[in-house]
């Protein structure tokens, strides 16, 4: 029987470390299918040769964003599955800008001619968080560039517009010029060191609202966990549009109550890809099977929902903006994606054992959306998955439970820190 860890207690579900989600800083994109480099995996294979998928958190340098190609090329059957972080970040920024443009007559709450926003940052060392911060600042013209890239550092408070990491922006709407100012931004990190922390965001909006009051016209967040915490703590009552990322079910439902919008990173496609690339490697078939090419059950993805970047050995789901116009189409985030929901036959796809970890069992997106999707797909793909929930703070909390990798046929790894791939591969090397 599949061993499934408890998703989270109700209180812990308020925490959200994102999103999170993991993404890519890749500039080059290719929609070409991966080449056939999979080999049949048997129970006698060395652990270092077994299929491995990094997911949600792409192996990379947390300071520079440079991809860890050693980890991504760990063996012939190693891949990354995430989503296109830059495309999604631009969507989020454009969504906020479009909302301001459409509601300009009501958006400036105190009539001072300045559209003020606050920004909840998830993790200053996470590529997805960096991209989303940049996306908001770019769209609202508050971005400052350094060494050819938009600065993504939190600014603390900036009520007077003197911060150097951002600048006052300008939006031209209806023939009139409006000033835009990032009033405050902060990494939402709790006292234990966990980032993307929803409770911290909820407390912080209380501090910001006390300091800035009706100067806050927009609340932006790197994810829905933090966004919803701020919305429930302050924004909803004060009718301040709040924008997040992940399209978690509670955030989508809240759009009917004034939540401004969110971004779906096609978690249904990501979860499928996470297990599908393992299934293909285990079967010894072309890695594109059931992805860009239909499998024997008819599962196939269209090119408008994902892309493959060969040089990075990475699959990226594409994002969709979720607003008041289409939110009813996204109310259940745990439903499998219909084009890839067909059961594989046991005769040609024998059951295999997979070890998979969620870096933080209290992460709102991963626990309430991603893991339920994985659990809905694993049976369809004849994979017996052991789900391991981490504490979001230390790799050892997870790696200590990979004591006998030989009992598994494949591995799916979601790291606490993107720099720490070697903490896992060193175990497989033994």
SVG drawing of the C-alpha trace seen along z (x, -y; Angstrom):
<svg xmlns="http://www.w3.org/2000/svg" viewBox="-18 -64 48 72">
<polyline fill="none" stroke="black" stroke-width="0.4" points="0.0,0.0 1.3,-3.4 2.7,-5.2 1.3,-8.7 2.3,-11.3 -0.4,-13.6 -0.6,-16.7 -0.8,-19.2 -2.7,-20.2 -5.3,-22.9 -3.2,-25.5 -0.1,-24.6 -2.0,-25.0 -1.7,-28.7 1.9,-28.5 3.1,-28.8 6.6,-28.7 5.9,-28.6 5.5,-27.9 6.5,-28.0 7.2,-27.0 10.4,-26.2 11.0,-27.6 13.8,-28.5 16.1,-31.4 16.7,-30.0 16.9,-32.5 16.9,-30.0 13.8,-28.0 13.2,-25.0 9.9,-23.2 11.7,-20.3 11.2,-16.9 14.0,-15.3 16.2,-12.8 15.9,-9.1 18.5,-8.5 16.5,-6.4 17.5,-2.9 15.5,-0.2 15.9,-0.3 15.8,3.0 15.8,3.8 19.5,4.6 20.5,1.2 23.0,-0.9 21.3,-3.7 23.4,-6.3 22.0,-5.0 18.3,-5.1 15.9,-7.7 16.0,-11.0 13.7,-14.0 14.3,-17.3 11.1,-19.2 9.7,-22.5 13.1,-23.8 15.6,-23.8 19.2,-22.9 20.9,-26.3 23.1,-28.8 20.8,-30.7 22.9,-33.9 23.4,-34.1 20.6,-31.8 23.2,-29.9 21.9,-26.4 23.7,-23.5 24.4,-21.5 26.2,-18.8 23.0,-18.0 20.9,-18.3 23.2,-15.8 23.6,-13.5 22.9,-10.5 21.3,-9.7 17.9,-9.7 18.0,-12.9 15.6,-15.8 14.0,-18.8 10.3,-19.6 9.0,-23.0 7.4,-25.9 8.5,-28.9 9.2,-31.4 10.0,-34.4 6.9,-34.0 4.7,-33.6 6.4,-36.6 5.6,-38.8 2.0,-37.6 1.7,-38.5 3.1,-42.0 0.9,-42.6 -2.2,-41.3 -1.6,-43.9 -1.0,-46.7 -4.1,-45.8 -6.1,-45.8 -4.9,-49.3 -5.6,-50.5 -9.2,-49.1 -9.9,-50.5 -7.9,-53.7 -10.9,-55.9 -11.1,-53.9 -7.6,-52.6 -6.0,-55.7 -7.7,-55.3 -6.5,-58.6 -6.4,-60.7 -2.8,-61.7 -2.0,-60.9 0.4,-58.1 -0.5,-54.4 1.2,-52.8 1.9,-49.1 3.5,-46.7 5.2,-43.5 5.6,-40.2 8.8,-38.4 9.1,-34.7 12.8,-33.8 15.5,-36.2 17.6,-33.2 14.9,-31.4 14.8,-31.9 11.0,-31.9 10.8,-34.6 13.4,-36.7 11.5,-36.5 8.2,-37.4 9.6,-40.4 11.2,-41.5 8.0,-41.0 6.0,-43.3 8.6,-46.0 9.1,-45.8 5.3,-46.1 4.8,-49.0 8.0,-50.8 9.5,-50.8 12.4,-48.6 16.1,-49.6 18.7,-47.6 22.2,-46.6 24.6,-44.7 21.9,-44.2 19.3,-42.7 16.4,-44.1 17.3,-44.4 15.1,-42.0 16.2,-43.0 13.6,-43.8 13.6,-47.5 12.2,-47.6 10.1,-50.7 10.0,-53.4 7.3,-55.9 9.3,-58.8 10.5,-57.2 14.2,-57.3 15.0,-53.6 17.8,-52.8 16.7,-49.3 13.5,-50.7 12.4,-54.0 9.1,-55.8 7.4,-54.7 5.0,-56.3 1.9,-54.9 0.1,-56.7 -3.6,-55.9 -6.3,-57.7 -4.1,-60.6 -3.1,-61.2 0.2,-60.4 0.2,-58.5 3.1,-58.0 3.6,-54.4 5.6,-53.7 6.7,-50.5 6.0,-51.6 7.5,-48.5 8.8,-45.0 10.1,-42.3 11.3,-38.6 8.7,-36.7 11.0,-34.6 10.0,-33.3 12.1,-33.0 13.0,-29.4 14.4,-30.3 11.5,-29.1 10.8,-31.3 7.6,-32.0 6.0,-32.2 2.3,-33.0 2.0,-33.8 4.9,-36.3 3.1,-37.9 -0.1,-38.2 1.7,-39.9 3.6,-42.2 0.6,-43.6 -0.6,-44.7 2.6,-46.6 2.5,-48.1 -1.2,-49.1 -0.5,-50.8 2.4,-52.7 1.0,-53.6 -2.8,-53.3 -4.7,-54.4 -1.5,-55.0 -1.6,-51.2 -3.6,-50.8 -2.3,-47.4 -0.9,-44.3 1.3,-42.0 2.7,-38.7 5.2,-36.2 2.7,-33.4 -0.9,-32.8 -0.1,-31.5 1.3,-34.9 -1.2,-36.8 -4.2,-35.1 -2.7,-35.6 -2.5,-39.4 -5.9,-39.4 -7.6,-37.7 -5.8,-39.8 -6.4,-43.2 -6.9,-43.6 -10.4,-42.0 -11.9,-44.2 -10.3,-47.3 -11.2,-46.4 -7.6,-46.5 -6.9,-44.3 -4.4,-41.6 -2.5,-39.6 -0.7,-36.3 0.7,-33.3 -0.1,-29.5 -3.9,-29.5 -4.4,-27.7 -8.1,-26.8 -8.7,-29.2 -7.1,-32.1 -9.2,-31.3 -12.4,-31.2 -11.4,-34.5 -11.5,-36.3 -15.2,-36.4 -14.6,-38.3 -12.2,-40.8 -8.9,-39.0 -7.4,-40.6 -6.0,-37.6 -3.4,-34.9 -1.3,-32.9 -1.8,-29.2 1.5,-27.5 -0.3,-24.5 0.4,-22.4 -1.7,-19.6 0.8,-19.5 3.8,-19.8 2.7,-16.9 2.1,-14.7 5.5,-15.5 7.2,-14.8 6.0,-11.2 5.9,-10.8 9.6,-11.3 10.3,-8.7 7.8,-6.3 9.3,-6.6 12.9,-6.0 11.7,-3.0 10.0,-1.6 13.1,-2.3 11.1,-4.2 11.6,-7.6 11.4,-10.2 8.8,-12.2 6.3,-9.3 3.0,-10.5 4.4,-14.1 4.8,-15.4 4.0,-12.0 0.9,-10.0 1.5,-6.8 -0.4,-3.6 -3.2,-4.9 -3.6,-8.1 -1.9,-10.5 -0.3,-13.5 0.3,-17.2 -0.1,-20.0 2.8,-22.5 0.8,-25.4 0.9,-24.0 4.6,-23.1 8.1,-23.4 11.3,-21.4 14.7,-23.1 17.2,-20.5 20.3,-22.2 18.9,-22.3 17.3,-18.9 14.2,-20.7 10.5,-20.6 8.6,-23.8 4.8,-24.1 3.4,-27.4 1.4,-29.8 -2.1,-31.2 -3.5,-34.4 -6.5,-33.7 -8.8,-36.8 -12.4,-37.6 -13.1,-36.8 -12.0,-33.2 -11.6,-32.1 -14.5,-29.7 -12.5,-27.5 -9.8,-27.0 -11.8,-26.3 -10.4,-22.8 -6.7,-22.8 -6.3,-19.1 -8.1,-17.7 -5.8,-15.9 -5.3,-17.4 -7.8,-15.6 -5.5,-15.0 -3.1,-13.0 -5.6,-11.2 -5.7,-7.8 -4.7,-4.7 -1.6,-2.8 -1.8,1.0 0.0,3.1 1.2,5.6 3.4,3.1 4.0,0.7 4.7,2.8 4.4,1.2 7.6,-0.5 8.6,-2.0 9.4,-5.8 10.8,-7.8 9.5,-11.4 9.9,-14.2 8.0,-17.5 10.5,-19.9 8.0,-21.4 4.9,-19.5 3.4,-22.9 3.8,-24.5 0.4,-25.6 0.9,-25.1 2.8,-21.8 0.7,-20.2 -2.8,-21.3 -2.3,-21.3 0.9,-19.5 0.9,-16.4 -2.8,-15.7 -2.2,-15.9 0.8,-13.5 -1.4,-11.1 -4.0,-11.3 -1.5,-10.5 0.7,-7.9 -1.9,-5.1 -2.7,-6.1 1.0,-5.6 1.4,-2.4 3.8,-4.0 3.9,-3.1 5.1,-6.4 6.4,-6.9 5.8,-10.6 8.2,-12.2 7.3,-15.6 10.2,-17.8 10.2,-20.7 11.2,-23.4 14.4,-24.2 17.0,-21.5 17.9,-19.0 18.8,-16.4 15.2,-16.3 14.6,-14.7 17.8,-13.0 17.8,-11.1 14.7,-9.3 16.5,-8.1 18.4,-5.5 17.8,-2.6 17.6,-3.9 18.1,-0.4 14.4,0.4 13.3,-2.2 13.4,-2.2 13.4,-6.0 13.6,-9.2 11.8,-12.6 13.5,-15.3 12.2,-18.7 15.1,-20.4 14.9,-22.8 17.7,-25.0 18.5,-25.0 22.2,-24.7 22.0,-21.4 21.6,-18.8 24.8,-17.1 23.1,-16.3 20.9,-13.8 23.2,-12.6 25.9,-11.8 23.5,-9.2 22.8,-7.7 26.5,-7.5 27.2,-5.2"/>
</svg>
